[in-house]
Amino acid sequence: MRWNPDIICMQEVDKYFDLRNTMEKAGYVGSYKRRTGDNVDGCATFWKPDKFRLLERESIGFKGFGLRDNVAQLSVFEMCRVESRRLVVGNIHVLYNPSRGEVKLGQIRFLSSRAQLLSDRWGNAPVVLGGDFNSTPQSAIYKFLSTSELNVKLYNRRELSGQRSCHPSEVLGGNRESRSSISVMDRVLNDCWTDEEVKAATGTANSHLVMHPLQLNSSYATVKGSINTRDSNGEPLATSYHSKFLGTVDYLWYSEGVLPIRVLDTLPIDILTRTGGLPCKKIGSDHLALVSEFAFSKSTIEDDNLTTPAVLCLD
């Protein structure tokens, strides 16, 4: 809250109504989509009504599409002071299971497709997708997000997310990249995709190529940060830290029409590891917050200072 963002995306929210009361006192309104099944958490999006008005929203339950109980939200916002400025904001919590890369791809593919439809409906509005993608910057899923396509048959679906190579002992021991090379067994497993798994990833059993319609860039990879906090892709070295994982899985992706001006840098690994794991006394989540200030890239006669919303992704 101390960053005073205009729009906030949260995941793993399990006490929404209590949170909503707190957020309303701080000047926000919000929406919520609970995970399906027996789960008690979900995604929540909050915004300042004096800065943005909600034009349309869509809640996505992936269960209805055979893609597990995860959920996502899409919101179309319009700036109150500059009505020509519209923005599609997506909020997603991708499946955690490291072995189910096909489901992760399917969830991201579906969200991106729906975001593009909303963008088209509202005058080619730019898109920002934020959330916990449960995939690392070195992964094939990250490549899919940044290049808009991926041939799934070239990869072992159990390694698509890169999560397995981010155990704290491996990361701190300097072996983070050791599992990225393709072994003989990996090549064998690459050919073991069932038609059902291919369909989950690509949307059809007849194609091994999964695609999404957005041209996305990562906010943090675009805005240069400290050498102590960024990896070779420019992403944070870590956005999550617990007993089984130390690495980055959270992102703010953006399309043409907006540009990140600045971001809140994350913690260096040596400082983060001093906490002993998240959450801790000073950080109440097992994820670090990502904050980015965006400017609309097309010039207008209005003051540009009116066109720079800040988007915050919390887990």
Steps between C-alpha positions, in 0.01 A plus 500: 500500500791735562565509126154650443425307177201576280435132420588197712497133402511240776509122502436241772249729671312288755314763706372729230221673689729594787756621249235692307401692811861598558550599138179705492626704794814568295292625206479189282218293353553143387387176343572140592502158336531201730668181384263216423476172688569495873754782484443806716727749322486689174603808303403855594538822303471841665506847347451863593160614368614862487774398257337222297146393423421137425350448153484122487627202693525128440561226754665184368467160663737266319319194635233546236762458231669193648786705643472440875356721776711811443335830416577833337344842463483748214400862552462782249573840654462854373682795650257738665682814387597382153218284365692398189746313721386142548685202639430127520643353821531126552559334836591131511626233735634222278499140621790427736566131419846496334417182306191638324657732247225432249239639740709809570532567127128448449408743776732771367384441142135532599550815708700666222234419242223645716710809570547554127125476441435765764774719356340478155157577645625816671690668221823300505562583865846403628528195724684442827508146640617459858518211740668184615584306185680221688771496234857628513675743262715214367198285414327409176179654636677835540615461140139437398384817672773714345494356146128414470557140391661172601537157342412281797647184347847647540465494878439265788169624639619425855782752457310774315473728802862485619386472862690177566836673459426764765527312826680732747789256540560500123464876458721590794746226404548648156340214309198692376568435132618141544166344413433714195695275261299241312592144593432184300209425733361850440501435125309177553247669728451781248334246272268374775231764469153348481235652275317617812809680630568662163139619484521647851807700399413605145121482491501222241646151476588566134776755561816496708530879479346701783444868421355808661394820319677759716842652441625516858802640676587473867495823697797406718705370208440832322599732784861447603560422866786433737749228405443355847130443437472398133579189297629471142149569364468815708239335723521505881727229639220399733137593563423199721695319770401204713639160597455350151551797269718806454446685176269710285149400396318836508487743209334809359467451125387784273403545136548785255329820607653529845859522613648440846667813632638361825470197723551421866816292520491178698737383773850364434526127565735540796255728678199286409661182633564666835124484560523121512207480261176682429267601651696656783454772762539787253357333188158341543501297177724234350529726194651846459286779359563614144420863422521671164402846382372502143451786256271485200732519202277690257515877547186709554429863565450424868776525756705179489514503879136398497574183307738304720315239707695284743419132500585287804512122501484339845496135605 
